[in-house]
Amino acid sequence: FIKNIHLSNIASKDNINYVIWSESSIPYLINNNSKELLFLMKRAVPNNGFLISGALRAEYKNGIIDKAFNSIISVNDQGKIIDYYDKRHLVPFGEYIPFQKYVPFISKITDGSMGFSSGNQAKIMNLAQNLPNFNPLICYEVIFPGLIKSAAQSSDFIVNLTNDAWFGKSSGPYQHLAMARVRSIETGLS
């Protein structure tokens, strides 16, 4: 997290609209009440631009986490979250357990006892009138053409945030990149 902030500060921030971090760059739950985190992140945001990053987001009920989401957030240069997108197509057994109420003895293969909830809608992130807008996707959502086609007509480019490090030295990251290229060709978007 701190290294990303430092690396984002190395380059001049003039004439940069977006700084983009990976899916798992912010390893903490975050919302607009996360003042210390947002204060630190503000240092990575270009002047009059935005930081686009993967983040963990939660919804609360009676002060307790009710739902957790694998999300993309956009932070402005004032350190405020101005928009978010929640991943719609979750990884079975990694981000949630299918039919969990029928098989409560099966657990996820990833950390954390709570599974993610899926987002319920496609979204175009249009962060400022003078900037291009984009279709946000998280990780393997890029392999599903239907998740992109509906929003492609309204967006200028695709942002697919992922962290393929868990693949290790395998063909996984290359296959993932190849599928992202196919989506780009299908939609005509960068």
DOSELUM-608909 format. One record per residue: residue number from 1; residue in one letter; chain; x, y, z of N, C-alpha, C in turn. Coordinates in Angstrom, 3 decimals. Example, Ala and Ser with C-alpha at 12.3 -4.5 7.8 and 13.67 -1.06 7.14 Angstrom:
# DOSELUM-608909
 seq type mol      n_X      n_Y      n_Z     ca_X     ca_Y     ca_Z      c_X      c_Y      c_Z
   1    A   A   13.190   -5.690    7.800   12.300   -4.500    7.800   13.200   -3.300    7.800
   2    S   A   12.850   -2.250    7.080   13.670   -1.060    7.140   12.900    0.030    7.870
END
This chain:
# DOSELUM-608909
 seq type mol      n_X      n_Y      n_Z     ca_X     ca_Y     ca_Z      c_X      c_Y      c_Z
   1    F   A    0.827   -1.195    0.000    0.000    0.000    0.000    0.872    1.259    0.000
   2    I   A    1.775    1.346    0.957    2.657    2.512    1.052    3.580    2.576   -0.167
   3    K   A    4.045    1.424   -0.634    4.906    1.402   -1.822    4.157    1.933   -3.040
   4    N   A    2.879    1.576   -3.193    2.076    2.102   -4.303    1.964    3.618   -4.232
   5    I   A    1.765    4.143   -3.035    1.681    5.598   -2.871    3.007    6.232   -3.287
   6    H   A    4.098    5.652   -2.811    5.424    6.189   -3.157    5.672    6.128   -4.667
   7    L   A    5.394    4.994   -5.289    5.610    4.859   -6.727    4.723    5.816   -7.521
   8    S   A    3.516    6.058   -7.035    2.607    6.974   -7.727    3.065    8.415   -7.603
   9    N   A    3.886    8.706   -6.609    4.396   10.061   -6.399    5.677   10.342   -7.165
  10    I   A    6.320    9.322   -7.711    7.605    9.520   -8.388    7.454   10.355   -9.654
  11    A   A    6.465   10.023  -10.450    6.269   10.743  -11.722    5.573   12.075  -11.476
  12    S   A    5.787   12.987  -12.396    5.074   14.263  -12.345    3.586   13.989  -12.483
  13    K   A    2.782   14.703  -11.741    1.341   14.472  -11.777    0.624   15.424  -12.731
  14    D   A    1.363   16.238  -13.444    0.725   17.133  -14.403    0.317   16.352  -15.641
  15    N   A   -0.811   16.680  -16.188   -1.337   16.051  -17.407   -1.601   14.558  -17.269
  16    I   A   -1.821   14.085  -16.049   -2.197   12.688  -15.807   -3.623   12.703  -15.278
  17    N   A   -4.498   11.947  -15.930   -5.896   11.902  -15.500   -6.157   10.801  -14.478
  18    Y   A   -5.536    9.649  -14.698   -5.800    8.494  -13.851   -4.499    7.827  -13.419
  19    V   A   -4.435    7.463  -12.149   -3.422    6.542  -11.638   -4.197    5.278  -11.323
  20    I   A   -3.730    4.137  -11.834   -4.477    2.884  -11.681   -3.638    1.883  -10.911
  21    W   A   -4.196    1.387   -9.806   -3.565    0.352   -8.988   -4.281   -0.972   -9.240
  22    S   A   -3.721   -2.062   -8.733   -4.273   -3.391   -8.976   -5.453   -3.727   -8.052
  23    E   A   -5.993   -4.890   -8.293   -7.161   -5.380   -7.559   -6.945   -5.403   -6.047
  24    S   A   -5.807   -5.803   -5.578   -5.590   -5.986   -4.139   -4.642   -4.952   -3.544
  25    S   A   -4.603   -3.764   -4.103   -3.663   -2.740   -3.650   -3.992   -2.168   -2.278
  26    I   A   -5.255   -2.132   -1.929   -5.663   -1.601   -0.625   -6.155   -2.781    0.209
  27    P   A   -5.329   -3.276    1.118   -5.692   -4.490    1.864   -6.551   -4.232    3.101
  28    Y   A   -7.288   -3.140    3.107   -8.133   -2.773    4.236   -9.538   -2.456    3.748
  29    L   A  -10.518   -2.633    4.632  -11.864   -2.149    4.309  -11.790   -0.639    4.196
  30    I   A  -12.456   -0.100    3.190  -12.369    1.343    2.991  -13.730    1.912    2.621
  31    N   A  -13.981    3.115    3.136  -15.148    3.914    2.756  -14.790    5.368    3.033
  32    N   A  -15.716    6.271    2.849  -15.398    7.691    3.054  -15.136    8.049    4.509
  33    N   A  -15.372    7.116    5.439  -15.036    7.351    6.847  -13.609    6.908    7.174
  34    S   A  -12.899    6.348    6.213  -11.519    5.875    6.409  -10.555    7.047    6.217
  35    K   A  -10.644    8.029    7.088   -9.947    9.295    6.899   -8.423    9.149    6.808
  36    E   A   -7.822    8.319    7.666   -6.370    8.167    7.643   -5.906    7.522    6.334
  37    L   A   -6.597    6.474    5.888   -6.242    5.821    4.633   -6.389    6.778    3.457
  38    L   A   -7.502    7.473    3.408   -7.755    8.401    2.302   -6.766    9.567    2.312
  39    F   A   -6.367    9.997    3.506   -5.361   11.054    3.603   -4.049   10.596    2.973
  40    L   A   -3.634    9.349    3.256   -2.420    8.807    2.649   -2.588    8.633    1.145
  41    M   A   -3.724    8.103    0.726   -3.966    7.836   -0.695   -4.006    9.116   -1.515
  42    K   A   -4.455   10.193   -0.911   -4.559   11.475   -1.613   -3.223   11.881   -2.222
  43    R   A   -2.121   11.450   -1.609   -0.784   11.784   -2.120   -0.506   11.121   -3.468
  44    A   A   -1.249   10.059   -3.804   -1.031    9.340   -5.061   -1.927    9.843   -6.187
  45    V   A   -2.831   10.749   -5.885   -3.820   11.188   -6.873   -3.291   12.383   -7.659
  46    P   A   -3.384   12.329   -8.993   -2.943   13.475   -9.802   -3.808   14.709   -9.549
  47    N   A   -3.229   15.892   -9.759   -3.994   17.132   -9.638   -5.159   17.094  -10.617
  48    N   A   -6.353   17.321  -10.133   -7.579   17.281  -10.934   -7.803   15.909  -11.581
  49    G   A   -7.210   14.867  -11.030   -7.350   13.518  -11.566   -7.897   12.564  -10.519
  50    F   A   -7.692   11.282  -10.777   -8.296   10.261   -9.930   -7.369    9.067   -9.752
  51    L   A   -7.468    8.448   -8.600   -6.843    7.157   -8.342   -7.936    6.115   -8.504
  52    I   A   -7.673    5.101   -9.327   -8.588    3.979   -9.529   -7.902    2.770   -8.902
  53    S   A   -8.553    2.120   -7.960   -7.892    1.019   -7.264   -8.881   -0.057   -6.852
  54    G   A   -8.357   -1.261   -6.736   -9.121   -2.331   -6.123   -9.197   -2.065   -4.632
  55    A   A  -10.289   -2.473   -4.009  -10.473   -2.241   -2.573  -11.512   -3.205   -2.021
  56    L   A  -11.483   -3.380   -0.729  -12.511   -4.138   -0.028  -13.513   -3.139    0.513
  57    R   A  -14.770   -3.347    0.192  -15.835   -2.444    0.616  -16.862   -3.243    1.395
  58    A   A  -17.504   -2.630    2.378  -18.502   -3.340    3.175  -19.753   -2.491    3.356
  59    E   A  -20.864   -3.178    3.527  -22.114   -2.538    3.938  -22.430   -3.050    5.334
  60    Y   A  -22.891   -2.147    6.169  -23.128   -2.465    7.573  -24.621   -2.475    7.891
  61    K   A  -24.983   -3.313    8.831  -26.343   -3.347    9.363  -26.218   -3.391   10.878
  62    N   A  -26.772   -2.394   11.540  -26.683   -2.283   13.002  -25.235   -2.320   13.496
  63    G   A  -24.345   -1.653   12.774  -22.948   -1.548   13.179  -22.100   -2.789   12.912
  64    I   A  -22.667   -3.801   12.266  -21.945   -5.048   11.977  -21.898   -5.226   10.462
  65    I   A  -20.769   -5.750    9.967  -20.647   -5.977    8.528  -21.722   -6.961    8.086
  66    D   A  -22.549   -6.514    7.158  -23.606   -7.348    6.606  -23.166   -7.984    5.294
  67    K   A  -22.472   -7.202    4.457  -21.995   -7.674    3.162  -20.616   -7.086    2.901
  68    A   A  -19.755   -7.898    2.271  -18.434   -7.440    1.852  -18.351   -7.568    0.338
  69    F   A  -17.638   -6.647   -0.296  -17.544   -6.610   -1.757  -16.088   -6.472   -2.194
  70    N   A  -15.751   -7.137   -3.281  -14.498   -6.919   -3.989  -14.829   -5.791   -4.967
  71    S   A  -14.227   -4.629   -4.764  -14.668   -3.427   -5.472  -13.532   -2.697   -6.159
  72    I   A  -13.929   -1.798   -7.049  -13.050   -0.777   -7.610  -13.560    0.541   -7.063
  73    I   A  -12.646    1.347   -6.529  -13.032    2.673   -6.050  -12.293    3.726   -6.850
  74    S   A  -12.876    4.904   -6.928  -12.186    6.050   -7.516  -12.098    7.130   -6.441
  75    V   A  -10.884    7.648   -6.278  -10.606    8.661   -5.257  -10.142    9.921   -5.968
  76    N   A  -10.711   11.063   -5.598  -10.300   12.321   -6.233   -9.111   12.944   -5.509
  77    D   A   -8.634   14.070   -6.004   -7.439   14.696   -5.436   -7.693   15.357   -4.083
  78    Q   A   -8.927   15.337   -3.625   -9.257   15.807   -2.280   -9.284   14.650   -1.277
  79    G   A   -9.035   13.423   -1.770   -9.027   12.247   -0.899  -10.418   11.752   -0.557
  80    K   A  -11.344   11.899   -1.481  -12.716   11.443   -1.258  -13.077   10.385   -2.297
  81    I   A  -13.712    9.308   -1.847  -14.203    8.279   -2.760  -15.418    8.855   -3.462
  82    I   A  -15.357    8.922   -4.793  -16.481    9.524   -5.512  -17.321    8.502   -6.267
  83    D   A  -16.790    7.298   -6.466  -17.575    6.270   -7.137  -16.973    4.908   -6.832
  84    Y   A  -17.762    3.873   -7.010  -17.266    2.517   -6.827  -18.039    1.563   -7.731
  85    Y   A  -17.436    0.418   -7.950  -18.049   -0.671   -8.708  -17.800   -1.948   -7.921
  86    D   A  -18.820   -2.764   -7.748  -18.702   -4.035   -7.047  -18.663   -5.179   -8.054
  87    K   A  -17.702   -6.070   -7.886  -17.541   -7.210   -8.784  -18.830   -8.019   -8.842
  88    R   A  -19.264   -8.327  -10.071  -20.529   -9.042  -10.272  -20.345  -10.541  -10.422
  89    H   A  -19.246  -10.968  -11.004  -19.041  -12.394  -11.269  -17.917  -12.897  -10.364
  90    L   A  -18.298  -13.477   -9.231  -17.334  -13.900   -8.217  -16.744  -15.272   -8.536
  91    V   A  -15.550  -15.523   -8.008  -14.858  -16.796   -8.203  -15.404  -17.815   -7.201
  92    P   A  -16.014  -18.902   -7.699  -16.545  -19.922   -6.787  -15.427  -20.540   -5.936
  93    F   A  -15.698  -20.719   -4.665  -14.797  -21.300   -3.670  -13.613  -20.408   -3.323
  94    G   A  -13.400  -19.336   -4.038  -12.356  -18.373   -3.701  -12.949  -17.129   -3.076
  95    E   A  -14.042  -16.626   -3.683  -14.689  -15.419   -3.170  -16.045  -15.707   -2.522
  96    Y   A  -16.586  -16.866   -2.801  -17.840  -17.277   -2.160  -17.981  -18.794   -2.304
  97    I   A  -18.866  -19.369   -1.502  -19.165  -20.802   -1.582  -20.547  -20.960   -2.212
  98    P   A  -20.609  -21.616   -3.376  -21.921  -21.838   -3.994  -22.796  -22.701   -3.080
  99    F   A  -24.060  -22.381   -3.007  -25.036  -23.142   -2.212  -24.596  -23.303   -0.753
 100    Q   A  -23.980  -22.266   -0.181  -23.438  -22.332    1.177  -24.473  -22.753    2.211
 101    K   A  -25.719  -22.325    2.041  -26.702  -22.696    3.061  -26.996  -24.194    3.049
 102    Y   A  -26.687  -24.883    1.946  -26.918  -26.320    1.860  -25.674  -27.142    2.206
 103    V   A  -24.507  -26.519    2.100  -23.253  -27.209    2.414  -22.408  -26.327    3.349
 104    P   A  -22.894  -26.069    4.571  -22.207  -25.130    5.464  -20.840  -25.618    5.948
 105    F   A  -20.534  -26.875    5.748  -19.262  -27.437    6.203  -18.113  -27.177    5.230
 106    I   A  -18.415  -26.665    4.039  -17.374  -26.350    3.052  -16.925  -24.912    3.263
 107    S   A  -15.609  -24.714    3.258  -15.094  -23.355    3.439  -14.357  -22.900    2.183
 108    K   A  -14.147  -21.577    2.106  -13.423  -20.998    0.977  -11.965  -21.439    1.019
 109    I   A  -11.310  -21.386   -0.127   -9.887  -21.721   -0.181   -9.013  -20.488    0.048
 110    T   A   -9.634  -19.330    0.236   -8.896  -18.095    0.493   -9.138  -17.656    1.928
 111    D   A   -8.375  -16.657    2.372   -8.503  -16.149    3.739   -9.858  -15.498    3.969
 112    G   A  -10.235  -15.425    5.220  -11.465  -14.755    5.614  -12.625  -15.721    5.714
 113    S   A  -13.414  -15.553    6.748  -14.536  -16.468    6.956  -15.773  -16.050    6.169
 114    M   A  -15.855  -14.793    5.829  -17.030  -14.290    5.123  -16.770  -14.242    3.628
 115    G   A  -17.719  -14.727    2.856  -17.603  -14.637    1.405  -18.032  -13.260    0.922
 116    F   A  -17.618  -12.926   -0.280  -18.025  -11.664   -0.875  -19.450  -11.765   -1.396
 117    S   A  -20.126  -10.651   -1.417  -21.415  -10.532   -2.091  -21.134  -10.003   -3.487
 118    S   A  -21.976  -10.354   -4.429  -21.749   -9.873   -5.791  -22.488   -8.561   -6.016
 119    G   A  -21.883   -7.727   -6.852  -22.531   -6.491   -7.259  -23.722   -6.831   -8.142
 120    N   A  -24.625   -5.899   -8.298  -25.853   -6.222   -9.028  -26.031   -5.487  -10.345
 121    Q   A  -25.021   -4.695  -10.769  -25.238   -3.981  -12.030  -23.933   -3.605  -12.718
 122    A   A  -24.030   -3.512  -14.027  -22.919   -2.985  -14.821  -22.797   -1.504  -14.509
 123    K   A  -21.642   -0.972  -14.753  -21.440    0.434  -14.440  -20.436    1.039  -15.397
 124    I   A  -20.649    2.260  -15.747  -19.665    3.056  -16.467  -19.198    4.113  -15.475
 125    M   A  -17.895    4.214  -15.307  -17.367    5.245  -14.411  -17.060    6.482  -15.247
 126    N   A  -17.834    7.514  -15.016  -17.664    8.806  -15.663  -17.337    9.781  -14.541
 127    L   A  -16.047    9.988  -14.294  -15.609   10.693  -13.102  -15.589   12.209  -13.249
 128    A   A  -15.457   12.690  -14.472  -15.477   14.127  -14.721  -15.907   14.357  -16.165
 129    Q   A  -16.604   15.462  -16.412  -17.133   15.733  -17.750  -16.047   15.833  -18.802
 130    N   A  -14.879   16.303  -18.427  -13.812   16.505  -19.417  -12.882   15.302  -19.566
 131    L   A  -13.175   14.197  -18.890  -12.316   13.011  -18.955  -13.050   11.837  -19.598
 132    P   A  -12.308   10.941  -20.250  -12.951    9.752  -20.817  -13.510    8.864  -19.704
 133    N   A  -14.587    8.164  -20.024  -15.156    7.253  -19.038  -14.742    5.825  -19.366
 134    F   A  -14.941    4.923  -18.409  -14.457    3.561  -18.616  -15.399    2.535  -18.014
 135    N   A  -15.246    1.330  -18.539  -16.005    0.168  -18.088  -15.133   -0.578  -17.079
 136    P   A  -15.486   -0.577  -15.774  -14.660   -1.257  -14.780  -14.977   -2.752  -14.699
 137    L   A  -13.922   -3.558  -14.629  -14.044   -5.002  -14.432  -12.996   -5.428  -13.421
 138    I   A  -13.283   -6.511  -12.712  -12.347   -7.023  -11.723  -11.979   -8.458  -12.066
 139    C   A  -10.705   -8.676  -12.211  -10.097   -9.989  -12.401  -10.745  -10.776  -13.531
 140    Y   A  -11.267  -11.935  -13.203  -11.692  -12.822  -14.285  -13.035  -12.451  -14.894
 141    E   A  -13.617  -11.330  -14.482  -14.817  -10.837  -15.166  -14.526  -10.578  -16.637
 142    V   A  -13.274  -10.304  -16.969  -12.904   -9.994  -18.348  -13.072  -11.192  -19.282
 143    I   A  -13.219  -12.394  -18.738  -13.378  -13.553  -19.624  -14.816  -13.745  -20.080
 144    F   A  -15.741  -12.969  -19.533  -17.158  -13.102  -19.866  -17.587  -11.971  -20.799
 145    P   A  -17.782  -12.265  -22.088  -18.092  -11.197  -23.043  -19.377  -10.442  -22.714
 146    G   A  -20.342  -11.109  -22.145  -21.618  -10.456  -21.837  -21.500   -9.362  -20.799
 147    L   A  -20.497   -9.421  -19.932  -20.329   -8.391  -18.909  -19.814   -7.089  -19.497
 148    I   A  -19.221   -7.165  -20.681  -18.633   -5.974  -21.291  -19.515   -5.409  -22.393
 149    K   A  -20.107   -6.269  -23.180  -20.845   -5.811  -24.366  -21.932   -4.799  -24.043
 150    S   A  -22.662   -5.009  -22.962  -23.767   -4.106  -22.644  -23.283   -2.700  -22.317
 151    A   A  -22.086   -2.579  -21.756  -21.582   -1.264  -21.360  -20.591   -0.675  -22.356
 152    A   A  -20.139   -1.473  -23.313  -19.078   -1.029  -24.231  -19.479    0.175  -25.066
 153    Q   A  -20.746    0.280  -25.433  -21.183    1.385  -26.287  -21.062    2.727  -25.593
 154    S   A  -21.092    2.732  -24.254  -21.066    3.985  -23.500  -19.710    4.318  -22.915
 155    S   A  -18.692    3.475  -23.137  -17.409    3.736  -22.507  -16.315    3.984  -23.538
 156    D   A  -15.253    4.650  -23.075  -14.126    4.980  -23.935  -13.007    3.941  -23.858
 157    F   A  -12.920    3.228  -22.729  -11.926    2.172  -22.580  -12.348    1.231  -21.452
 158    I   A  -11.627    0.134  -21.308  -11.896   -0.878  -20.284  -10.776   -0.827  -19.253
 159    V   A  -11.132   -0.882  -17.979  -10.146   -1.052  -16.915  -10.455   -2.385  -16.254
 160    N   A   -9.488   -3.308  -16.334   -9.642   -4.610  -15.687   -8.576   -4.721  -14.609
 161    L   A   -8.991   -4.536  -13.357   -8.041   -4.626  -12.252   -7.925   -6.079  -11.817
 162    T   A   -6.695   -6.545  -11.689   -6.465   -7.912  -11.269   -5.145   -8.014  -10.534
 163    N   A   -4.987   -9.092   -9.786   -3.715   -9.449   -9.173   -3.511  -10.919   -9.497
 164    D   A   -2.748  -11.181  -10.534   -2.516  -12.559  -10.982   -1.336  -13.224  -10.282
 165    A   A   -0.822  -12.614   -9.212    0.343  -13.170   -8.524    0.063  -14.570   -7.981
 166    W   A   -1.161  -14.851   -7.609   -1.476  -16.169   -7.039   -1.309  -17.287   -8.062
 167    F   A   -1.296  -16.944   -9.371   -1.043  -17.938  -10.411    0.390  -18.475  -10.342
 168    G   A    1.310  -17.663   -9.794    2.714  -18.048   -9.784    3.282  -18.049  -11.197
 169    K   A    4.294  -18.843  -11.415    4.915  -18.942  -12.735    4.201  -20.021  -13.525
 170    S   A    3.050  -19.658  -14.035    2.244  -20.604  -14.804    1.705  -19.885  -16.038
 171    S   A    0.894  -20.579  -16.791    0.297  -19.969  -17.978   -0.894  -19.079  -17.629
 172    G   A   -1.350  -19.102  -16.385   -2.534  -18.350  -15.964   -2.532  -16.876  -16.337
 173    P   A   -1.496  -16.110  -15.955   -1.494  -14.685  -16.302   -1.522  -14.434  -17.808
 174    Y   A   -0.875  -15.304  -18.578   -0.848  -15.133  -20.035   -2.227  -15.414  -20.643
 175    Q   A   -2.912  -16.419  -20.116   -4.270  -16.709  -20.585   -5.211  -15.565  -20.229
 176    H   A   -5.046  -15.029  -19.029   -5.880  -13.910  -18.582   -5.671  -12.693  -19.481
 177    L   A   -4.411  -12.389  -19.791   -4.099  -11.270  -20.678   -4.665  -11.511  -22.079
 178    A   A   -4.578  -12.740  -22.562   -5.113  -13.059  -23.891   -6.621  -12.824  -23.936
 179    M   A   -7.327  -13.196  -22.878   -8.780  -12.970  -22.843   -9.104  -11.481  -22.790
 180    A   A   -8.306  -10.705  -22.077   -8.507   -9.250  -22.043   -8.317   -8.658  -23.433
 181    R   A   -7.342   -9.166  -24.172   -7.124   -8.695  -25.542   -8.324   -9.023  -26.431
 182    V   A   -8.882  -10.221  -26.255  -10.068  -10.612  -27.038  -11.222   -9.660  -26.738
 183    R   A  -11.450   -9.321  -25.462  -12.530   -8.387  -25.116  -12.275   -7.030  -25.758
 184    S   A  -11.034   -6.598  -25.797  -10.700   -5.324  -26.407  -11.011   -5.330  -27.898
 185    I   A  -10.661   -6.415  -28.559  -10.935   -6.526  -30.004  -12.428   -6.587  -30.250
 186    E   A  -13.170   -7.364  -29.461  -14.614   -7.483  -29.637  -15.327   -6.150  -29.508
 187    T   A  -14.895   -5.348  -28.548  -15.589   -4.096  -28.270  -14.990   -2.895  -29.004
 188    G   A  -13.766   -3.053  -29.507  -13.086   -1.938  -30.140  -12.581   -0.917  -29.127
 189    L   A  -12.438   -1.345  -27.873  -11.981   -0.443  -26.808  -10.589   -0.838  -26.326
 190    S   A   -9.805    0.150  -25.938   -8.490   -0.114  -25.352   -8.666   -0.747  -23.994
END
